[in-house]
Amino acid sequence: MPKKIKHPALLADINAFRALNGLSKAKFGTEHMGDPKFVYDLESGRECRMATVQKVIAAMSPDTAAQ
């Protein structure tokens, strides 16, 4: 049985950001989280601390994403 995604809204935001910026799952994870498996792990039910969620949101903010 597949694991339940614990952060569906965050994953949707990441996927929208990736599509807009032409990033693969691994490239997003590597560039923004230092973990090429980050998106794959989220899809598999990875739990994230609030600090991690905030780091992802900050990485996708227009100010940060443009750098």
C-alpha positions as CSV (number, residue, x, y, z in Angstrom):
1,M,0.0,0.0,0.0
2,P,1.4,3.4,-0.9
3,K,2.3,5.8,1.9
4,K,0.2,8.8,2.4
5,I,1.7,12.1,1.4
6,K,2.1,14.1,4.6
7,H,2.6,17.5,2.9
8,P,0.4,17.6,-0.2
9,A,0.2,21.4,-0.5
10,L,3.9,21.8,-0.1
11,L,4.5,19.1,-2.7
12,A,2.1,20.8,-5.1
13,D,3.9,24.1,-4.6
14,I,7.2,22.5,-5.3
15,N,5.9,20.8,-8.4
16,A,4.5,24.1,-9.7
17,F,7.8,25.8,-9.0
18,R,9.7,23.1,-10.7
19,A,7.5,23.3,-13.8
20,L,7.8,27.0,-13.9
21,N,11.6,26.9,-13.6
22,G,12.3,23.7,-15.6
23,L,13.8,21.8,-12.7
24,S,13.7,18.0,-12.3
25,K,12.9,16.6,-8.9
26,A,16.5,15.8,-8.2
27,K,17.7,19.2,-9.4
28,F,15.3,21.0,-7.1
29,G,16.3,18.9,-4.1
30,T,20.0,19.3,-4.8
31,E,19.9,23.1,-5.4
32,H,17.5,24.1,-2.8
33,M,17.6,21.4,-0.1
34,G,21.0,19.8,-0.5
35,D,19.3,16.5,-1.0
36,P,18.6,15.1,-4.5
37,K,16.0,12.7,-3.0
38,F,14.0,15.4,-1.2
39,V,11.0,15.5,-3.6
40,Y,11.0,11.8,-4.0
41,D,11.0,11.3,-0.3
42,L,8.1,13.8,0.1
43,E,6.1,11.8,-2.4
44,S,6.9,8.7,-0.4
45,G,5.5,10.2,2.8
46,R,8.5,11.9,4.3
47,E,7.7,14.0,7.3
48,C,9.2,17.5,7.5
49,R,9.9,19.7,10.5
50,M,8.5,23.2,10.3
51,A,12.0,24.6,9.8
52,T,12.3,22.4,6.7
53,V,8.9,23.6,5.4
54,Q,10.0,27.2,5.9
55,K,13.3,26.6,4.1
56,V,11.4,25.2,1.1
57,I,9.0,28.1,1.0
58,A,11.9,30.6,1.3
59,A,13.8,28.8,-1.5
60,M,10.7,29.3,-3.8
61,S,10.1,32.9,-2.9
62,P,10.6,35.3,-5.8
63,D,13.4,37.1,-4.1
64,T,15.4,33.9,-3.5
65,A,14.4,32.0,-6.7
66,A,15.8,34.8,-8.8
67,Q,19.3,34.5,-7.4
